Amino acid sequence: MKQIVQYLVAVFLILNPFLQANSQTTTATSGNFNLGSTWSSPNQLANGITIQPGHTITVPTGSVFYSGKINFSGTGRLQLVGTGKWMPGPAIASLKSCKEILNFYPMSPSGQYTIDPDGTGTLPSTNCYCDMTTDGGGWTLVLNYLHRGGTDPALKTFTTSLPVLGSTSLGVDESASTTSWGHTAPSYLNAFIFSELRFYGATNAHTRVIHFKTTHANTINYFRTGSGSMTNINTSFATLPSHSAFLPNSAANFFSNEGNLAMTNFPFWLSGTYHWGIKGHNYRWEVDDFNNSASWNTHHQIWIR
């Protein structure tokens, strides 16, 4: 009898696919569609939505609301104001970057997502970490090293996937992680469409923080190919609110043609003074300083958008 019931349930679900999809929907009370606080699970909007009884979701004029199937519960309704409209949105896993996710689903929170860097191309989908808040959001993490002082572990180069965010607390040792420790190889980074880079660096050796973004063509090309350098980054960047470091403004020296180590082995520095080094020269972990060692806790990140 139990087997018959299980079979009937399976057939019922197959014949009623909305019930399966609805298990992943997010519900809404009232408010503007593009505010995350309106939705119970804003990262699930692509799978479908439920508007609760007595509530109205408003799409203001000039806006487009993308989502999966809409379920109107009771008197729940969708209000399109002026030229505001609703369109069925693409599956998040079909999108190419965190920026594309934010373009279609502007209420998406920071966190892990699955993306497809070349769309219908030959590359497989990959997990990624999206920062959806800093400087407008849409940043995809491509380098993450949270290093504990007094250790000098090996780097990891991702050739078919991306690192994701783990801890952000200085002093945590993430070197054993297979997911949150590492950086993206130029060969793989070149599969992504982006026009901006964001750098973040912190250490317990001092209180200064590196945090800036750039559209510098030399740097983007260097990280895409492993050839060239970051020369002139000191004249082409914009600081972000937490930035207090001397780099990149003081940068006058640039390693070049470092291949897979383009992002890590002293891509920009001021001789004997301030450095960006991630196991630089195979033993130095430095953030806007020159300690010539691996003694201090450090955290380095690079993001693309």
Buried (B, 14 or more C-beta within 10 A) or exposed (E): EEEEEEEEEEEEEEEEEEEEBBEEBBBBBBBBBBEBEBBBBBBBBBBBBBBBEEBBBBBBEEBBBBBBEBBBEEEBBBEBEEEBBBEEBBEBEBBBBBBBBBEBBBBBBBEEBEBBBEEEEEBEBBEBBBBBEBBEBBBBBBBBBBBBBEEBBEBBBBEEBBBBBBEEEBBBBBBEBEBBBBBBBBBBBBBBEBEBBBBBBBBBBBEBBBBBBBBBEBBBBBBBBBEBBBBBBBEBBEBBEEBEBBBBBBBEBBBBEBEBBBBBBBBBBBEEBBBBBBBBEEEBBBBBBBBBBBBBBBBBBBBBB
